[in-house]
């Protein structure tokens, strides 16, 4: 097993701000070092589709040359962008070269982060058209795990997770329809925040599944995710994004909420680990950590959540993927898509309006049932996935093993919930494992406060730069 531990500093927000104020480094110097490191790691991890050249970086760095580090909240903070989100002047590929186009303006969230002083370092690899949660479905190369070479990075926001886990960016933007911002976080010892739908503008994002897709953050800690969300969540809907929603005042994160002294959390009555005793033990240990900080577990029936997952992969949301630019592109360029992507999308044109309304009605019934099950709970805790799957398993059974990874994540967006993945521990072979906390929409900051408390209680080592750093 190979890990990368070739840096002597970390890229967490507070650490980097302190180093800038002390004059220990500058954005120019840091970004040059990160670019060199990213190039050195490219053949092994395939994290980036496009790494910005010195000339492409210059406009962002020139602005910072004229500003004091204390005048911008994210002064000189390097971040990576999933390549289904636009960055002005840089091709957006969605991991399909024939689909590529060069936008004139950046996605709304990218523009906001640049205004705050952050520096985009590159566009990251992904499962083609965001179709998958494993990280192997890209013509730009498979994304292997940051810790163990026999396992995938997770996806679809594969390169974004790797950019943070390998110490190439302080944080990264991903997106999420069915687990794309949570599964790769868990597999790489990161926090993955799937924001409530619409509270970060989706304008400038390839329309893969418009009614469900959300912006996500990959960070080392829940506290960092909380700060980024507070800086970028919408105070009012964005006219450029019809699905955007104003973030309520209670979810603005100005005061990172302290967890209650006593709280109740749900967990599956019969959790599924697909035979992995180590994953079961890690989950049980997390439950005990939550007990230690005041939590009382409440077992809930998980059947309606799992039925919701089946709607995502067999219902009208598959047709939604096909209904926009993707379907028209697939019809005119069928060979441009990877075979597994064509296989997944093939049933979409045959989904009828009748089937769509039946699924919508059933979803509404399931939503009401799931809401009743979690009423009175501060959040629900699940594994991020039942068990990790190897690259060899994904190659042998790409569709089923992908479904396995999405077992605990694919219902979240359909039910309009917020969710955060948080590190949970390590398997004996060193592979990271993770948990998911979820609750109703607009509970993001509350969930992050519980994730922060869990990180403090578990005292697991963090990703700092690309080395395992001290716990928080």
Secondary structure, DSSP 8 states (H G I E B T S, - for coil): -------SS---HHHHHHHHHTTS--HHHHHHHHHHHHHHHHHHH--EEEE--HHHHHHHHHHHHTS-GGGSTTTT-EEEEETTB-BTTBEE-TT-GGG-EE-SS--HHHHHHHHTT-EEEEEE--SGGG--SSS---TT---B-SS-TTBB--SSSHHHHHHHHTTS-SEEEEEESSSTTTHHHHHTT-EEEE--TTSS--TTB--SSTTT-EEEEEESSHHHHHHHHHHHS-SS--TT-TT-----GGGS-SS-----SSEEEEEETT---TT-HHHHHHHHHHHHHHHHTTEEEEEE--HHHHHHHHHHHHSHHHHHHHHSHHHHHHHH-GGGS-HHHHHHHGGGGG--HHHHHHHHHHHHHHHHHHHHHHTT-SEEEEESSSS--BHHHHHHSHHHHHHHHTTTTTTTTTTTEEEEEEEEEE-TTS-EEEEEEEEETT-HHHHHHHHHHHHHHHT--EEETTEEE---
